[in-house]
Amino acid sequence: MVDVFDTSSIPDEPAYWDALASRIANAAPRSRSGVAWVGSRRSGWVAAAYLAAAAAVVIATAIATAHPRGPAPAAVLASVLAPNDPLGRMVAGATPPSLAALSVDAPRNREAP
């Protein structure tokens, strides 16, 4: 049976691996990216600065003219996290409840020992 993971035919010498690395590096395309163009030329820096300033103006205008569409996020969070049952609302209130208010009637179906 043929061993699929057999690597005995690959030489394990530094010269072989150096040659392979140089062949791969020479075959790789040497194209410049847009980021490299922006960083290498003055016109690229100017264009990037104009784009950043325009984006800042658009964002600031959008924030200044935006109308609130609903309640504040803190109010929404408080309503979501508030307990639904009366006892939970009483305990979660601003002032602690009295002990008389916390007394809960125990179920009466237990038989006395």
N, C-alpha and C positions, 0 to 999 in steps of 0.2 A: 504494500500500500504506500502511496506517495504521501510524504509528510508535508502538509500545506505550509507549516511555519518553519521550514528548513531554511536556514540562513548561511549554510556552509559555502555557498557560491559567492557570497559577498565578502570581498577582502576587508580585513580589519586592520588597516594601516592608516596612519595619519595623512600620508600623501594622497591616498584615494579619497578621503573625506574632504581634504582641502581642495582637490580638483573638482569634486562634485559641488562644493559650495561656490567656487568661482564660476562654474558653468551656470548654476542657478542665478547667481548675481548678474551675470552678463546677459542672461535671457530675460530677466525681469524688465518690464517696460519702464522707461525713464520719463514719464510724463509728470508735469508739475500740477499740483492741485490748486484749487482756487484760493485756499488759505495761504499757500506759498506765494502766489502772485500778489495777494494783498500785502503780505509782509515784506516783499522785496522792492516794491516801487512806491514812490511818493503818491502817485495817483491812486493807488490802491488804498493807502492810508486815508487820503482825503475822501474817497468814496465810502469807505467804512465809517468815517466820522459823520458824514452827511446822513447815511442810513441810520446810524445810532441816534442822531439828534432827531430825525424825523420820527423814528419809532417812539422816542421819549415824548415828543410833542403829541403824537396820536394817543398814547396811553394816558398822559396827563389830561388831555381833553375829554377822553372817554370817562375817566374817573370823576372829573369836575362836573360833567353834564349828566351823569347817571342818576336816575331817580330810584330811591329805595322801593323795591317791589314787594316787600313783605316784612315780617317782623325781624327784629335783630336776631343774629345767630345765638346770642346768649339766651334770649327768651325761648327760642325754639328748643335749644338744648335742655333748658330747665323744664319745659313742658313734656319733653320726651322722657326725661329721667325721673319725673315725679311719680310717686306711687299712685296706684289706682284705687286701692281700698281705703276706707275711712281711717282705719288704725294707722296705716302707713303714712297717710297725709298728716295725721295728728303728730306722729313721731318725727316726721321730716320737717315740721313747722319751725318757725323762728324761735318760739319759746317752748320750753319743755312742757309736756302735758302733766297734769296732776295724776297721782296714783289712782284716784277714784275714776278718772276718765279712762285709764288703761285697763281697768279690771274687765276681764272678758268672762262671760258666763261659761262655765265648764259644761260639757255634755252631761246630761242627767241619766243616761242609759246604763251607767255602770252600777253594778250591784255592790252593796256594802260588804266588806269582808267579815 
